[in-house]
Amino acid sequence: MSSPLKEGIFWEIHSGLPREGPGDNASTSKAFSMLTDLPDAPFILDIACGPGMQTMELARLCNGDIVALDTHQEFLDELDRRAVAAKVEDRVTTVNASMFELPFDEDSFDLIWCEGAIYILGFEEGLTQWRPLLKNKGYLAVTNACYLKSEIPDAVRKMWESDYPGITTIENSLEAITLSGYKSLDHFILPSSSWMDNYYTPKEERIKMLRTKYIGNADALKELDESQSEVDMYRKYSDFYGYVFFVMQSAE
Ligand SMILES: C[S@@+](CC[C@H](N)C(=O)[O-])C[C@H]1O[C@@H](n2cnc3c(N)ncnc32)[C@H](O)[C@@H]1O
């Protein structure tokens, strides 16, 4: 369990960033365009929405109602503000609940969306547990970290073993999709700009600012170093891992 100091720094690094993981509106839009048979006003569940950049893009892309779920109330409040500013608050409903205990009936959604967070449950677990919530032939679109090459440097393996031991290749992920009862419609690797523009660059600026605030505080500076090293690793090793958008349809 994190110490109060660690948690304090974590949220100080993360609060108020445009988004909480790699992604961008162009990639959200590209994945959405692959859902050819969605109703005009689909009922959508956005799991682990964070501050909701992708939720807002989904609201722009269709006339559907979106339930945006997360466990961190501050993100949900930010999304509520964004929805009001864009005048879509009647179509975006935030829910504070965990993906481990989703409070929804089976056969509820035309589309389930999850950018950057299925790893919390585990890729196969997420695919399996969420499928019953989809209506017949409903869609699921998720992003997940994958290895992009067969030979992975030790430093990269070590990092992922600690952060997300379930990381695997695109091929293995596609196999898991089929085995979990979906038809894969398409997949693509997120561009490196989706790591930098909305996520790592604002995060680095925040880290720089907090270094000044916490000067002389060894615990806080260590935490900031760890956060910075994640960005440095990506700069050095982005050929070897990336986020992949997987778009699929429930097979029955
Ligand atoms: C990597 S961020 C992704 C956020 C957003 N989808 C994005 O791409 O900006 C992961 C999100 O998962 C949320 N989260 C963590 N544990 C969760 C859980 N058990 N159920 C739902 N959301 C959770 C965090 O609060 C955070 O917003």
The ligand as an SDF file (V2000), in Angstrom:
LIG
                    3D

 27 29  0  0  0  0  0  0  0  0999 V2000
   -4.1030    4.9090  -17.3470 C   0  0  0  0  0  0  0  0  0  0  0  0
   -5.5170    5.7630  -16.7370 S   0  0  0  0  0  0  0  0  0  0  0  0
   -6.5100    5.8700  -18.2030 C   0  0  0  0  0  0  0  0  0  0  0  0
   -7.5300    6.9710  -18.1210 C   0  0  0  0  0  0  0  0  0  0  0  0
   -8.2160    7.3540  -19.4360 C   0  0  0  0  0  0  0  0  0  0  0  0
   -8.9140    6.2470  -20.0530 N   0  0  0  0  0  0  0  0  0  0  0  0
   -7.1980    7.9440  -20.3970 C   0  0  0  0  0  0  0  0  0  0  0  0
   -6.8000    7.2490  -21.3520 O   0  0  0  0  0  0  0  0  0  0  0  0
   -6.8120    9.0940  -20.1700 O   0  0  0  0  0  0  0  0  0  0  0  0
   -6.2660    4.5310  -15.7650 C   0  0  0  0  0  0  0  0  0  0  0  0
   -7.5600    4.9750  -15.0690 C   0  0  0  0  0  0  0  0  0  0  0  0
   -8.0750    3.8540  -14.3600 O   0  0  0  0  0  0  0  0  0  0  0  0
   -8.7080    4.3290  -13.2040 C   0  0  0  0  0  0  0  0  0  0  0  0
   -8.8610    3.1630  -12.3160 N   0  0  0  0  0  0  0  0  0  0  0  0
   -7.9270    2.5960  -11.5200 C   0  0  0  0  0  0  0  0  0  0  0  0
   -8.4420    1.5040  -10.9200 N   0  0  0  0  0  0  0  0  0  0  0  0
   -9.7330    1.3910  -11.3700 C   0  0  0  0  0  0  0  0  0  0  0  0
  -10.7790    0.4620  -11.1170 C   0  0  0  0  0  0  0  0  0  0  0  0
  -10.6160   -0.5610  -10.2950 N   0  0  0  0  0  0  0  0  0  0  0  0
  -11.9590    0.6380  -11.7590 N   0  0  0  0  0  0  0  0  0  0  0  0
  -12.1460    1.6880  -12.5890 C   0  0  0  0  0  0  0  0  0  0  0  0
  -11.1890    2.5960  -12.8580 N   0  0  0  0  0  0  0  0  0  0  0  0
   -9.9970    2.4440  -12.2480 C   0  0  0  0  0  0  0  0  0  0  0  0
   -7.7940    5.4290  -12.7140 C   0  0  0  0  0  0  0  0  0  0  0  0
   -8.4500    6.2980  -11.8050 O   0  0  0  0  0  0  0  0  0  0  0  0
   -7.4340    6.0910  -14.0370 C   0  0  0  0  0  0  0  0  0  0  0  0
   -8.3390    7.0990  -14.3540 O   0  0  0  0  0  0  0  0  0  0  0  0
  1  2  1  0
  2  3  1  0
  2 10  1  0
  3  4  1  0
  4  5  1  0
  5  6  1  0
  5  7  1  0
  7  8  2  0
  7  9  1  0
 10 11  1  0
 11 12  1  0
 11 26  1  0
 12 13  1  0
 13 14  1  0
 13 24  1  0
 14 15  1  0
 14 23  1  0
 15 16  2  0
 16 17  1  0
 17 18  1  0
 17 23  2  0
 18 19  1  0
 18 20  2  0
 20 21  1  0
 21 22  2  0
 22 23  1  0
 24 25  1  0
 24 26  1  0
 26 27  1  0
M  CHG  2   2   1   9  -1
M  END
$$$$
